[in-house]
Amino acid sequence: MKRLGGEASIGRRDFIGGAMVAGAFGAGGWPLASAQDSEERGSAMPSSNEYLIRNGYVMTMDPALGDLAEADVHVRGGQIAAVAASIDAPDAAVIDAGGMLVLPGMVETHWHMWTTMLRSMAGDQPDHGYFPTSRGIGAHYVAGDMYASTRLSAAEAIFSGITFVHDWCHNVRGPEFAEADLRALTDIGIRARFAYGTPTGASNDSPIDLDDVARLESRWSDYSNDGLLTLGLAWRGAGTEASRQDYVAARELGLPVSVHVNNFPTSQGGIAAIEAAGMLGPHVQLIHAIWTSPEEIEALARRGASVSLSPYTELRIGFGFPITGDFLDAGIPVGLSVDTPALSGNADMFAIMKAIQNIENSRAQDEFKLPARRVLELATIEGARSMGLGDSIGSLTPGKRADLIMVDTRALNLGVFTEPAHMLVEAAQPSNVDTVMIDGRILKRDGRLTGIDVDEVIDDAQRAQAAVRERAGWW
């Protein structure tokens, strides 16, 4: 057998610099899946090989398989081929998972990735709050800024053990902006949904560029990165004729729809308005939905819609407390969200899980209201189901895509092995993620990203952020 030792045997690749990026995109598009294009950009991803992950504590998140101590996971052709106590795979490269928790990659369900280079910039005065900051600076973005910020986001996601992101892109200022964003997702190799939105600060009476949405959808095989990327609509709700036209166009194209709703007490009734317009259904994801009435919750459950919760941004901005238990008790699919590092600071899904559990137990005044295992499901299989992807990711079920992570339990902050779901929800950190695999490709190994020049990613984002702040006069 071939064995992978302490150093991953996958070369690092170079990235194009920020100055090159800014002028690299045109409205005519480019075939993201093209091998020639990848070679010219120096961004060929690690190959999808055959692996045998040996002797880990495997948390399949599949109720039929359960947890398996000292078990193996066989990955072949980008899929989970088998999970069992002992697997014979003579042609596979062996990865020693002793002392590791092996589980599905975490599923993120709503992230304004273009705002990541505005990290922790939501200030302490109203004129520097999140909305003035994101709109005031976002209006001065160029396409290269979209690339730099989204690439930084995707790299951080993989480092943190997140293998799927919902890129809620509400700053598409032209076709080249959408293409820059998609190119960043492809270059990093993450699995994602790209939700096409309006430019930040645009009038609600202005429609999204529906011609460009249709163009992307008609050529999606060129943009999907061999199926890793899907397309959706970042919707503004049923409040205006323009947004209703956006919804109709998206549904004609068969695209899922995602919308912020019921954020503040003053925005109550948004779900009721969508239901009254006949637009609620399993293709709709509701974001935040904190101020949601029992009648609206019943409508969500009846229509099969899902909800995305981002506790750190909801608390930081003053929306209120996520009502996780109300949705779960009604049988509504729930996923977890980074939202925006401008408010949340980072993309730590372990911390997000911990916050969701603690907030819900505090609301219920019940230590046992939301068990750790249930929270872990929200970050994996339930998150995948909420995005309509439960048949392909979210659990280590044979036949699903090989999106998985390995968490090293020998770190000081974990130290002694107790109850693994509690360890992940209450104690783990992104630095504990030893290995990340997406579609059978190893993108993090021995705690370091592979195929990604981290310094270059950070430097590019830093240059882009300084330049856009200069253009915006924002200091």
Secondary structure, DSSP 4 states (H G I P E B T S, - for coil): -EE--SS-S--------HHHHHTS--TT---TT-HHHHHHHT-PPPP---EEEEEEEEE---TTT-EEEEEEEEEETTEEEEEESS---TTSEEEE-TTEEEEEPEEB--B-GGGGGGTT---SSGGGSHHHHHHHHHTT--HHHHHHHHHHHHHHHHHTTEEEEEEEE----SHHHHHHHHHHHHHHT-EEEEEE-PPTT--TTSPP-HHHHHHHHHTHHHHSTTTTEEEEEEE--SSSHHHHHHHHHHHHTT--EEEEE--SGGGTTHHHHHHHTT--STTEEEEE--S--HHHHHHHHHHT-EEEE-HHHHHHHT-----HHHHHHTT--EEE--B-HHHH-S--HHHHHHHHHHHHHHHHT-TTSS-HHHHHHHHTHHHHHHTT-TTTSSS--TTSB--EEEEETTSTTT-S---HHHHHHHT--GGGEEEEEETTEEEEETTEESS--HHHHHHHHHHHHHHHHHHHT--
